[in-house]
Amino acid sequence: MELLQFSWSGYCKIFIARGQVFETMAETCLFFIHDFQIHGGSSGIGTFAIQMAKYLGIKVFVTAGSEEKLKACKELGADVCINYKTEDFVARVKEETGGKGVDVILDNVGGPYFQKNLESLGMDGRLFIIGFMGGVKTDANISLLLGKRLTVQGAGLRSRSVEKKAEIVSEVEKNVWPAIAERKVKPAVYKYLPLSEAGEGHKLMESSTHIGKILLLA
């Protein structure tokens, strides 16, 4: 994994691509929370979210499926690293927070994690779903939504109006851009591939062995 250093135009492209993370920050006032859980901490979005959250002084919990990936998350600043294949992340979150739970969860797994996410959240917690890698169906005890006053929300810029996108970008520029300008938040890149090898990039993503982004160069 390499922490990318390149031109401002390159930063702008990845800056926009991380819309789900930025939207989460804008919608939750992430700048004022204490505990933030990120599923898929070693993904392109995850590695970026870790750095952004740590820049803001937030305690970061991550899940990943190998010790190598957890090590990378730790190096980026994650405080609590959980191997979801060998450990119950709900139990670990409760242990680390004194039973309180986390304030916000960023989830790209979907259905299989829905119930566990509700259990991991604390009072007035918020779950942001940015993907369904594990499936779209679930069987959950939704009484937790009322009991904890939880909020569940989909996050993504594609369906937003141009005006809303501009508003989110404006908030990011004000609250996050300083970290990028200071090089304290950098995209993590696993591999560079020429555009002609895009198929190889897709295979690499499907293998789930990469850490960070895979960049195609034209």
C-alpha positions as CSV (number, residue, x, y, z in Angstrom):
1,M,0.0,0.0,0.0
2,E,1.3,3.4,-1.0
3,L,0.1,6.8,0.3
4,L,-0.3,8.6,-2.9
5,Q,1.4,11.9,-3.6
6,F,0.4,13.6,-6.9
7,S,-0.9,16.7,-8.5
8,W,-3.8,18.8,-7.2
9,S,-5.9,17.6,-10.2
10,G,-5.3,14.1,-9.1
11,Y,-6.4,15.0,-5.6
12,C,-9.6,16.6,-6.9
13,K,-10.6,13.4,-8.8
14,I,-10.3,11.2,-5.7
15,F,-11.7,14.0,-3.6
16,I,-14.9,13.8,-5.6
17,A,-14.9,10.0,-5.8
18,R,-15.1,9.7,-2.0
19,G,-18.5,11.3,-2.0
20,Q,-20.1,8.7,0.4
21,V,-17.6,9.5,3.1
22,F,-18.0,13.3,2.6
23,E,-21.8,13.0,2.7
24,T,-21.6,11.0,5.9
25,M,-19.5,13.7,7.5
26,A,-21.9,16.5,6.3
27,E,-25.1,14.7,7.3
28,T,-23.9,13.6,10.8
29,C,-21.8,16.5,11.9
30,L,-19.0,13.9,12.2
31,F,-16.8,16.7,13.4
32,F,-18.5,16.5,16.8
33,I,-18.8,12.7,17.4
34,H,-16.6,10.5,19.5
35,D,-16.7,7.0,18.1
36,F,-16.9,6.0,14.4
37,Q,-17.0,2.5,13.1
38,I,-15.9,1.7,9.5
39,H,-16.7,-1.7,7.9
40,G,-14.2,-2.6,5.1
41,G,-11.5,-0.4,6.7
42,S,-8.9,-1.5,4.2
43,S,-11.0,-0.5,1.2
44,G,-10.4,2.6,-0.8
45,I,-13.2,4.4,1.0
46,G,-12.3,2.9,4.3
47,T,-8.6,4.0,4.2
48,F,-9.7,7.5,3.3
49,A,-12.4,7.6,6.0
50,I,-9.9,6.4,8.7
51,Q,-7.5,9.3,7.9
52,M,-10.3,11.9,7.8
53,A,-11.8,10.8,11.1
54,K,-8.4,10.8,12.8
55,Y,-7.6,14.2,11.5
56,L,-10.8,15.3,13.3
57,G,-9.8,13.6,16.6
58,I,-12.4,10.8,16.4
59,K,-11.9,7.3,17.8
60,V,-12.0,4.9,14.9
61,F,-13.2,1.3,14.9
62,V,-12.6,-0.8,11.8
63,T,-13.4,-4.3,10.6
64,A,-11.4,-6.2,8.0
65,G,-10.8,-9.8,7.0
66,S,-7.1,-10.4,7.5
67,E,-4.3,-9.4,9.9
68,E,-2.5,-7.7,6.9
69,K,-5.5,-5.5,6.3
70,L,-5.9,-4.7,10.0
71,K,-2.2,-3.8,10.2
72,A,-2.7,-1.3,7.3
73,C,-5.7,0.2,9.0
74,K,-3.7,0.5,12.3
75,E,-0.9,2.3,10.4
76,L,-3.4,4.8,9.0
77,G,-4.5,5.6,12.6
78,A,-7.4,3.2,13.4
79,D,-7.7,2.8,17.2
80,V,-9.6,-0.5,17.4
81,C,-9.0,-3.1,14.6
82,I,-11.4,-6.1,14.5
83,N,-11.0,-9.2,12.3
84,Y,-14.6,-10.0,11.5
85,K,-13.7,-13.6,10.5
86,T,-12.4,-14.5,14.0
87,E,-14.1,-12.0,16.3
88,D,-17.6,-10.7,17.1
89,F,-17.4,-7.0,16.3
90,V,-20.5,-6.2,18.3
91,A,-19.0,-7.7,21.5
92,R,-15.7,-5.9,20.8
93,V,-17.4,-2.6,20.3
94,K,-19.4,-2.9,23.5
95,E,-16.2,-3.8,25.3
96,E,-14.2,-0.9,24.0
97,T,-17.0,1.6,24.6
98,G,-18.0,0.4,28.1
99,G,-21.3,-0.9,26.7
100,K,-22.3,2.4,25.2
101,G,-21.8,1.6,21.5
102,V,-20.5,3.8,18.7
103,D,-22.0,7.0,17.4
104,V,-21.8,6.4,13.6
105,I,-21.3,3.4,11.4
106,L,-20.2,3.5,7.7
107,D,-21.3,0.1,6.2
108,N,-20.7,-1.3,2.7
109,V,-21.8,-4.9,3.6
110,G,-25.5,-4.4,3.8
111,G,-28.0,-7.2,4.8
112,P,-25.8,-9.5,6.9
113,Y,-24.6,-6.7,9.1
114,F,-27.8,-4.8,9.5
115,Q,-28.9,-6.3,12.9
116,K,-25.3,-6.3,14.2
117,N,-25.0,-2.7,13.3
118,L,-28.1,-1.8,15.2
119,E,-26.7,-3.6,18.2
120,S,-23.3,-1.8,17.9
121,L,-24.8,1.7,17.8
122,G,-25.3,3.7,20.9
123,M,-28.2,6.0,21.7
124,D,-29.1,8.4,18.9
125,G,-26.6,6.5,16.7
126,R,-26.6,6.7,12.9
127,L,-26.0,3.9,10.4
128,F,-25.0,5.0,6.9
129,I,-25.2,2.3,4.2
130,I,-23.0,2.8,1.2
131,G,-23.1,-0.7,-0.4
132,F,-24.5,-4.2,-0.3
133,M,-21.5,-6.4,-0.8
134,G,-23.0,-9.1,1.4
135,G,-26.5,-8.9,0.1
136,V,-29.7,-6.8,0.3
137,K,-32.0,-8.9,2.4
138,T,-32.0,-9.1,6.2
139,D,-34.1,-10.2,9.2
140,A,-33.8,-7.6,12.0
141,N,-35.2,-6.6,15.3
142,I,-36.3,-3.1,14.5
143,S,-37.4,-2.3,18.1
144,L,-33.8,-1.2,18.5
145,L,-34.5,1.7,16.2
146,L,-37.1,3.1,18.7
147,G,-35.3,2.0,21.8
148,K,-32.1,3.8,20.8
149,R,-33.6,6.5,18.6
150,L,-31.4,5.3,15.7
151,T,-31.3,6.7,12.2
152,V,-30.6,4.5,9.1
153,Q,-29.7,6.3,5.9
154,G,-28.4,5.5,2.5
155,A,-25.4,7.6,1.4
156,G,-24.3,8.4,-2.1
157,L,-24.0,11.4,-4.4
158,R,-25.3,10.0,-7.6
159,S,-29.0,10.5,-6.8
160,R,-28.4,14.0,-5.3
161,S,-29.4,17.2,-7.1
162,V,-26.7,19.4,-8.4
163,E,-27.5,21.9,-5.7
164,K,-27.1,19.4,-2.9
165,K,-23.9,18.1,-4.3
166,A,-22.6,21.7,-4.4
167,E,-23.6,22.1,-0.7
168,I,-21.8,18.9,0.4
169,V,-18.7,19.8,-1.6
170,S,-18.8,23.3,0.1
171,E,-18.9,21.7,3.5
172,V,-16.0,19.4,2.6
173,E,-14.0,22.2,1.3
174,K,-14.4,24.1,4.5
175,N,-13.9,21.2,7.0
176,V,-11.8,18.6,5.2
177,W,-9.7,20.3,2.5
178,P,-7.2,21.7,5.0
179,A,-6.3,18.1,5.9
180,I,-5.7,17.3,2.2
181,A,-3.7,20.6,1.7
182,E,-1.5,19.7,4.7
183,R,-1.0,16.1,3.2
184,K,-2.4,14.6,6.4
185,V,-5.1,12.8,4.4
186,K,-3.8,10.9,1.3
187,P,-5.5,8.3,-0.9
188,A,-4.0,4.9,-0.3
189,V,-3.1,3.1,-3.6
190,Y,-2.5,-0.6,-3.8
191,K,-1.6,-0.9,-7.5
192,Y,-1.4,1.1,-10.7
193,L,-2.5,-0.5,-13.9
194,P,-2.7,0.7,-17.5
195,L,-6.2,1.1,-18.9
196,S,-5.6,-1.9,-21.2
197,E,-5.4,-4.1,-18.0
198,A,-8.7,-3.0,-16.5
199,G,-9.9,-6.6,-16.5
200,E,-7.0,-7.5,-14.3
201,G,-8.0,-4.7,-12.0
202,H,-11.5,-6.1,-11.7
203,K,-10.1,-9.6,-10.9
204,L,-7.9,-8.1,-8.2
205,M,-10.9,-6.3,-6.7
206,E,-13.0,-9.5,-6.7
207,S,-10.2,-11.4,-5.0
208,S,-10.5,-9.0,-2.1
209,T,-6.8,-9.1,-1.4
210,H,-6.0,-5.5,-2.2
211,I,-5.7,-2.6,0.4
212,G,-6.8,0.8,-0.8
213,K,-7.5,1.9,-4.3
214,I,-6.5,0.3,-7.6
215,L,-5.8,3.1,-10.1
216,L,-6.2,2.8,-13.9
217,L,-3.8,5.0,-15.9
218,A,-4.8,6.2,-19.3
